[in-house]
Amino acid sequence: GENTDFHALIPVVVRDKVLRPERTRQGGLGVAAALTLLSLLSLAGAVARWREEGRLAVWLHVPILQSRFAEAAASQGFAFHHAEEGSSTLTLWLGEGPSRLPGYATHQLGVAGAVLDESTGKVLVVQDRNKTLNAWKFPGGLSNPGEDIGDTAVREVFEETGIKSEFKSILSIRQQHQHPGAFGKSDMYIICRLEPSSFNISFCQQECLRCEWMDLMELVRTKDATPITSNVAKLLLYGYREGFDKIDITMREFPAVYTGRFYKLYHRELPESYRNIT
């Protein structure tokens, strides 16, 4: 209700700017914002005071064992922003007009590896065990939080097939909205070109029904492959015959604007003469 008291310490971020919340060392949310701990304090009174101070937004971080406070927050106009394994975050927009707070992540990222043995012209393919249609595809799976695209491809290929490999490039990116396998959200699916460093298959029988090295031309022509696999197989064949520089989207690492952080930029290979322009 309106006079509900908070009987525990709940981290709150009160903002006078529209900024994304960031983790603090104290486990709450907030940089460039006043971090307030609500303890035996009327939430309604706190919200009224923040409005008087001209604050724009409030981020309420609720640990899972204190989830009962979400009801009190909802009565004051808070809405869920996102939830993680051990907590949920609610927001309240105090500014004028519609909320300008950034939304939470809306996509999941899947990555597959097209592992091509250039000495034989064969590519590694699998059939999923738990699919209604047992079509050939490249091994892959969902990227873990904080995991680079190439690392996901290498890890997933090894987990499914036992083949060790090295990331070489990105071949394709698929975007699909309202994906049934992504809780109705949008899905990004990236296929990478990998170079094998081992060749003896030892596939995961819980995930895969079959796994083999297949001639690339056979994969291009077979009707027993998923549509995206067939299309990327043709792209891979083109690169294999005419040069991978014609199909590769390569990676370079740069320092980010955030101190001590780096990012990876993926693009077609840039000639040295253009790369060194100052």
Buried (B, 14 or more C-beta within 10 A) or exposed (E): EEEBEBEBEBBBBBBBEEBEBEEBEEEBBBEEBEBBEBEEBBBBEBBEBBEEEEBBBBBBBBBEEBEEBBEBBEEBEBEBBEBEEEBBBBBBBBBEEEBEBEEEEEBBBBBBBBBBBEEEBBBBBBBBBEEEEEBBBBBBBBBEEEEBBBBBBBBBBBBBBBBBBEBBBBBBEBEBEEBEEBEEEBBBBBBBBBEBEEBEBEBBEEBBEEBBBBEBEBBBEBEEBBEBBBBBBBBBBBBBEEEBEEBBBBBEEEEEEEEEEEEEEBEEBEEEEEEEEE
